[in-house]
Amino acid sequence: MLDSVFSTLYNSGETVTVSAFLLIVAVALVLGAIHALVYRRFNRCTSSFAVTLATLPPVVAVVILMVNGSIGAGIAVAGAFSLVRFRSAPGSGKEIAAVFTSMAAGLACGMGSPALAVLFTLILCAADAFYSVIGFGGARGGERLRLLHITVPESLEYAEIFDDLFARYTTRARLLRVKTANLGSLNRLSYEIELKEPGTEKDLIDELRCRNGNLEISLSLQTEDPAEL
């Protein structure tokens, strides 16, 4: 069932016919749209990224169709993977996996195996939806995880100055990054914290302001991998 269903649509000279080309592109477009819709339903993404996921399969399929040979296909796949630049900034691991999924679906279509492409796309979309719903891989107490950014004067010894506040309001706090600002006169500290109780953000911020000279403080939900800050 998973063998090429387009074999009868090729000419004897091993050139793809118009009907085969249109069918391959149509299947790839549909699979790309399904993947993009499922990804956007369960993950945060921009409109441009969703369009990229939807249009990538037919692009890859056409590249594979044009080479029409095992050696050429290998070169085309390597070139496609090295030339695709889907964001101006590095994407998250989930975004990279989504791009590879779309490219794999397009590759299967281009090699003349749409049944395999459909099965693969449906399995990956179902897995993405399932993992997103159950929160697979999420940190324990994830609803209380926050990213805390504190601006302090350059002269302030920040190593232990907030420890008592963290002990009172959080179950754990980890310093992720220190960045200088304002020509080195300020330091911006980034912490990953887990609140003991939801709704205590304001009290924590008020006490932090007394320690950092009322400079800028921001507290946000942790929606990104701390390693990517």
N, C-alpha and C positions, 0 to 999 in steps of 0.2 A: 504493500500500500504506500510505503514511503519512497518507492522508486520514483524516478523522474516521470511526471505525467505530461511533460512537454516534449518527450522524445519524438512523438509523431507529428509535432508542429514545426520541426526543423526541416530545412531543405536537405537534399542529399549531399550538398556541398558543405554541410555543417554550418550554414548561416541561419540565424534566427529569422523567422518569418514575422511579419507585422502582427499577425494575430497572437503569436506567442509572446511577442514583446509587450503588447497591450495587456494581455492576461497577467503576465508576470508583474508589470508595474501596478496594475489594479490590485492584485493580491497584496503586494508590498505596501501600497498606500493604506489599504484597509487595516492591515496588521499594525502599521505605524500609528494610525489614528487610535486604534484600540489600546495600544500600549501607552500612548500619551494621555489618553483620558483616564485610564486606571492609575497611572503614576500621579497625575494631577489631583485625582480624587483623594488619594491617601498620603500625599506628600506636598510640601510647599515648593512651588517652582514658579518661575516667571513665564509669561506668555511666549517669549522667544525660545526658552528652553523646551516648552511643550511642542512648539512648531518644529524644533530641531528633531525631537524624538519621532514626530509624525512623518517627517520628510526624509529622514536618514535611510530607512529601509529601501525605498525605491532608488535612491541614489546609489547605494551599495549594489543593489541588484543589477542596475544598468551597467555599472563598472564591470561586474563579473560577466555579464552577457557579452560585452564588447570584446573581452579577451578570449573567451570561448576556448579555454585550454587549461590543463592542470598547472603548467609552469607559469603561464600568464596570470592565472587566477591567484597563484601564490604571491606573485609580484604585486598584483592589484590590491590584494588584501593587506599586505605589508605597507604599501603606499597609502591606502585609505586610513589605516590605523595611525600612521605617523603624521599625516597631513591634516586630519580632522582637528579643528580647534573650535570647540563649541562654546567656550567662554573666554572672556578677556582675563579672568582670574581663575586660579585652579578650583575645580569643582570638588564637592564632597565625595566620599566613597560611594554613596548611594547614587549620586548623579553620574559618576563614571560607570557604575554598573548598569545604569539605565541606557547609557549611550552604547555600551558593548552589547546589550540585549537587542537594541534596535539594529545594530550593525549585523549581528548574528542572524536575525530574522531576514534582513535583506540579502545576506550571503546565501541563505538556504533558498530563497526565491530565485536568485540569480543562477544558482546551480541547477535549477529545474526541479526543486523538491518543495512545492508549496504546502503539501500536507504536513511535512516535517516542520516547516516554518509556522504554520497555524498551530500545530500541537505545542511547539516550543514556546510560542508567544503566550498561548493560553495558560500553560503551566507556570511560566515566569510571572505573568500578571496575577494569577491566583496566589502564588507564593508571596508576592509583594503585598497584596491586599491582606493575606492572612497574618504575615509578620507585623504589618502596620497596626492591625486591629488588636492583636494580643500584646503589642508593645515589646516584641522580641528584642533582646539585647539592651533594653532600657535599664537605666540605673535604678536600684532600689530607692524608693521614695522620690522618684523622678519629679513628681508634682511639686516638691519643695526645693528642687535644685534651682539655684540662681547664679547669675554672673554679676559680680560686684566690681565696679570700677571706682576707685578712690583717688582723687588728686590731692597730693600733699606737697608742702614746701620742700625744696631740695635739702634744706638743713635738718629736716625732721628725721629722727631715727625710727624708721617704720617697722623694724624687724619684729618687735613684740608689743608695740603700742596698742594694737587692737585685740590682743589675745583674750583679755578678760571679757570684752564685748562678744567676741566670737564664741567663747565658752558659755555665755549667758543665752545667746539667741540662736546658736547653730549647733548641730551635732558634729559637723566637721567643716573645716575651712582650709583651702589650699591656695597658696600664692602661685599664680600661673605665669605672670609676666610683670616686669617693671619697665616702663618706658618713660624717657625724659620728654619734657614739653616746655614750651615757652623759652627756647634757647638754653635749656638746662636748669632754669630756675625752679621748675616743678617736676615732680615725678608722678606718673600715673600707674597705680597699682591695680592689677586685675586678679580677682579671687574667684574661685569656684566654691560656693558655700551650699550647705543644706540646712534650711531653717528647721528649728525644732517644732514650731507651730506656724501654720499659715496665718497671714494677717498681722504679723509682727514686723513687717517691712518698715513701716513709718517709725516705730520706736527705735529700731536699729539705725536707721538713717539719721534720726535726730541726735543720737548719742555719737555717731561717727562724725557728725558736723562739729561737735565740740572738740574733737581731737585733731581734725585736719584744718582748723582755721576757717571753717565755713566755705571751703573750696568745693569744686564740683564733685558730686557723687551720683552714680547711676547704678540702678539695680534692675536687672531684666531676667526674664525667663531664659533658661539655658536651652536654646534651639540649635546650637551648633556644637560640633566636637571641640572641646577645649584645646586639643592638640593643633587645631587649625587656626587658633587666634593669632 
